């Protein structure tokens, strides 16, 4: 086991963990947003989906949640450790700072990542733990938890909608570097595939995030009631 | 040309150092950046002042000695150019130029613009070589190497270990340098026997020296005077991963 401890501590081992957990978390975002798009199919579809998710066999929901939590914690822990190491590697900054080709997204990963983390905490507090900014749980006509109305009602507030739109756009920005960078981190860089690695991956990230952003906007503009 | 220089002056490793402003007068646009500094130094010596210390040797872009940040860009930021190959015609008359040493914890300042790049030597000594048995001269073409492999190896063998990649990297990471050596030897048959242990040992030493980590900014690639591609970093990432997952020490018979 000692080799695993050594690997996660090394500079390259940390990169592998960032890339793999980042990819895993992106897959979750795809699934999560795909499920949420059921909002467009109405109250019955959304609430039935919520019930089915809770009734998945073999405790699959809890296994997925456990895996997700491990990936999130690893991604955050390694990210902050890397950031502190990187700061320490240059104790004295340049008086004249210039950038040749590093993208704005790549240079702001610790900040966009922190914003996304704060957003996730708010999101969980609101829709999962019902602690802030949400009505008490209601039941729909079939006696199921009315997830649909809870979400629609929250998004009818321009303030909450704005928080979601801005946060998910920042997530898209975070992914625009992460999704192109993760291939390089695990050693995948090849002229034949770099179009997919560097352009199509971030494009997929933007498509997923824009689909997510469309939900609060659709509610706000009355497409979903 | 007349230029205003803001130069980092620092007596030694203990001194805190500061930027000092100098005028460079009657600079020929045909002179190199180092010749311009020579000219300023002549004037300083004439005034009994301490000349600006900077590293230089071949002055033709192959030794990797000259190392300075010019307006925040390693070697001045001109594509595929070292400081000694940078000419004053790249600047405008009356321009303000900021000149600073490479900044990295692993590259302590020795004096003014001179930094100690011994960390690179220590990384090379951990695996940037091939072990060959000495003896008779081998046949020149005994080991076949494809033209493609030779070219790929040469692309990274061009590294002159100047440290611009570290200086340009926002994280002061040495990945491009280390990977250039790993990738150079990984492309050649002679490099295969020690391939995985080379990647492991060089990366371990790189981490020990206190360089930063790679965030895939790719600033290094743009700053490299030999235009070494970040593809070599991917090769290193691959070799280190393979070594970490699969390498095992010989443990003897069951």
Interface residues (C-beta under 8 A of the other chain):
Chain A: X3 X7 X10 X11 X12 X13 X14 X15 X16 X82 X85 X86 X88 X89 X90 X91 X92 X93 X94 X95 X96 X97 X98 X99 X100 X101 X102 X103 X106 X107 X109 X177 X180 X181 X184 X185 X186 X187 X188 X189
Chain B: X6 X8 X19 X69 X71 X72 X73 X77 X98 X100 X103 X104 X105 X106 X168 X170 X171 X172 X173 X175 X203 X204 X206 X207 X210 X211 X212 X213 X214 X215 X216 X217 X218 X219 X221 X222 X223 X230 X231 X233 X234 X235 X236 X237 X238 X239 X240 X241 X244
